[in-house]
Each structure stands twice: as structure tokens, then as C-alpha cells.
């Protein structure tokens, strides 16, 4: 399991890397308007921006360009304008241009916990997931915004979990305790056997209790068909709920 944990020391805050499984299909899309009506996958998203990717074909976007279009997610939509902050191959890093109260209310409603749960998939129960790590007990995913991983030891005892909620990161590991932080970077790692993502997380200097509360609210609302009560209690207790 060492390849799932790698510590990078910086002069300010610790940045940690995780290699985590990735489900290669998403229903969260961004469709451009005007001269560019192509459909982008939303690789991740927060209240302030998103990362887009084209599966096929190229683009001519550069840093500083504006991009306008609609987010689409299982029947829900939201019109937005973004500014491109970085370009890496087929991927674009976008910050939302709108910063007013109205847009913030709209994006928070679009990404509310109820919408997240209604779009969530219990991938640990899916026959579409091949070569899932044998010690990955629970894997819940809501397209770009949310991932929940629960791991177990070889003897079946629960070992650790990671919760990625928009740009928030919460982790507990046996013998190390609870950590919180923010997602700095996410990129694909395609291997012959499994799709994976490399995440870089900047850890909080202490535990950020607002992140813990958000994760607890999500776990409390997960349906019984997604996780057992034993796993729910494990997550809740380790986060101090």
C-alpha cells in the first residue's frame, strides 16, 4: 500500500500524494456555446472553478481565454462563464468568472449534497469496475465532485478511508489519525490494468472542522444500499461524529 502514500516536504505546508482508482466514465459535462459547441468532461469541480478535458480532438485555447457554456449533470444544468488559468494537453483549468451572490447560490445548489447523492454510484458493487484493488472495500463516486474510498487490512479490519468532496480532502488511517486538506492537483495515470488518478493534497496545519462537518453530513445521508451501518459508524466515529 506504500504507493498510495507519498509525502512531499515543502517550506510551508506538507503536500501529500495519493494514487487512487479512477472510474473512466462521467455524466458531468460542460458544453460550450457560440463558436465552440464541443462537449468536455468535467474532471473535477468546486465552487470557484473546474477542470475540463476533451476525450477526442484538440483545441486552441490558451491562458486567459474566456469559455462560456452549460454544465450538465443528470438532467440538471447551469450556465457559466470561466477564465482559462492553465492548459495541459487536452485539459483546461478554469476559474469561474462570476463571483456574485446569485452565482454562488446557483453553484452551491447545483453541487448540493442531495444532488451529489442522487448522482452517486456504489462502484464496489458494479460489474463495470475491473481489477478493483482487493483491499478496497467501499468505493462511492459522484462523477467529478465526490469520491469515498474505504480500505481494509488483509484480515478484514478497516484500515483507512479517503473522502474527496469538491476541493476538500478528509482522511483517516490506522495508527496515524485524521487529516484534512485541499486538492491541489489531479491527473490521470493510465496503466495496462486499471485507470488511476494522482492527487496532490495540501494538508491543513491542524484539522479543519468545517471540512469534517461537511464530510459527516454527506456520510449521514448516504443510503443504506451504498454502505453498511458498520462502515457508516466507522466513518462517523473516526471523524469524531
N, C-alpha and C positions, 0 to 999 in steps of 0.2 A: 504493500500500500504506500510505499515511500514516494512513488511517482505522483501521488495525489497531493503531496505536500512539499513545498519548496519555499524556504524563507529567503527573502532578499533584503539585505540591510541597506537602509538609506540614512541620510543625515538627519532626517526629520521624523518620519513615521515608518514603521515597518510595512513593507509591501509583500504580500504572500501570493503565491501562485498555486492554482488548483487545475488539474486536468480532470474534467468531468465528462460523462457521456452526453451525447447530443442526439436528439431526435431530429431527423433531417427534413421534417415536413412541418409547415406552419400555416395557420389560417389568418394570421395577422399580416395584412398587406397595405402598401401605400401605392395609390395610383395617381400619377401626375396628370396635370391638366395643360391646356394650351398647346404649345408645340411639342411637349413630351408627355405622351399618354401611356408610357410604359408602366408595368407593374413591378414594384420592388418588394422583396421580402423585408419585413421588419425584424432584424436580428435581436435587438433589444430596444427598450424604450423606458423613459422616465417622464416626470412632469416637465422637464426642461429641454428634452431632446430625444433623439433616436439614432440608431444605426441601421442603414438600409443596405441591401445587397441585390444585385442583379444575378439571376441564375444563368442567363444566357445573354450573350451580346455585350457590347461595350457602351461607353457613354463619353461625353465630352465635358463633364462638369469639372470645375476647378474650385479651389478655396475661394470663399467669398460670394459665389453664385447663390442666388435665391432659388428655391424649389417649392412649388405650390402644388397641392393635391389633396386627396382624401385618404384618411386612414379607414380601413375596412376590417371588421372583426366579427365574424359570425352574425351578420345581419345588422351590426351597429356601425355607424360611420361618424367621422369628424373631419371637417375641413381645416387645413392648417397651412401655414407658410413657414418655411425654415430657411436658415442660412447654413451653407456648407462650410464646416470648420476644418475638415480634413478629407483627403481622398486616398484610398489604398486599393488599387486594382478596381474590382467591381463593387467595392464598399464605399459608402459615404457616411461621414459623421455629421449629423445635423443638430443645430440648436434651434428651438422654436423661436420665431421672430416675435410672435405675440407674447406679451408679458403682463397684460392687464388682468383684472379680476375676473372678467367674463370668461376669457380663455382658460384661466386656471381652474375655474369651476367646471368648464366643459371637459378638460383633460382629466381632471380628478374623477369626474363622473364616468368617463369612458374607461378609466383604469381602476374603478372601484372594486372592492373585494368581491362583491356579488357578481360582477361581470367576469372577474378573474376565475372564480369558482365555476361559473357556468361554462367557461371555455376550457376547463382543466381536464387533462387526460391522465388516468392511472396507468402509466406506461409499464409498470411492473406486472400488470395483468394482461398486457397487449401481446398478441401473437405477431404483431408487426415489428417488434423490437427483437433483433437478432444479436447474439453474442453479448447479452447483458452481463456485466460482472457478477460472478456467483455470489459475492457477499453484499450486493446491493439489494436490500430488502424492499424498500419503497422508493418509487420514482414518480413524482407528480409533476406535470408540466402544463403551463398555460401559455403556449406559444412563446412570444418574446418576453413578457413581463415577469414570469414566476417559474422557479424550479425548486422542488423539495427532494432532497436525497437523504435516505436513512440507510446506514450501513450496519452490518452485524459481523461479529467475530465468527471464526470457524465453528465455535461451539454453540452458536445461535444467540449469544448475548449481544445486546445492542451496543455498538461501538461508537458511533458518531452520527451527526447529521449536518447538512448544509441547507440553508434556506436563502434563496436569492429572490428578493422582492423588489422589482423595478431596479433601482441602483443601490439597494440596501443588501448587506450580507450579514447573516447570523449563522454562527457555527458553534457546536459543542462537540468535544472529543474526550473520550475516556482518558482520565489522567491529566488533561490539560484545561478542562473547564470551558466556559463560554467566551466567545469573541464576537465583536460586531465590527462592521466597517462599510466601505463603499466600493462599488465596482469601478475600477479604473479603465479596464480594457478587456475585450473579449474577442477571440479569434478562433476560426476553425482549425482543427487538426484532423485531417483525413488519413486514416491508416487502412491497410488492406482488410481489417476485420471489423472495425467499429468506427462510427463517427464520434469525434470528441471535440470539446471546446477547451481552450486555455483561457482561464480567468486570471486577471490580476486584481487583487483586492488591497486597498489601503486600509489598514486596521485603525480603529479608534484608539486613542490613548487609554481610555477605560472602556467600560461597557456603556453603549448608548441606549438608554432605557426606552426612548421613543421608538427605536428600531425593534427592540424586544417586544414592546406592546403591540406594534403593527403585526409582527410575526405571530404573536399569541392570538390576536383577533382572527387572523387567517386560519390558524390551526383549529381554533374553536368552531369555525363554521364549515370545516371540511365534512362532507357527507360520510356516513358510516361505510358506504360502498367503496370509499377510497382508502381508508386506513382503519386498522383495528383500534379498539379502545386502549389496548395495551400500548400501541405506538403513540396514540394521541396523548396518553398520560405521560409517557416517556418524554415526548417533546415539551409538554407543558411544564413538567417538574424541572427539567434541565434548564428551562428558560425562566424559572422562578415564579411560574404562574400558579 
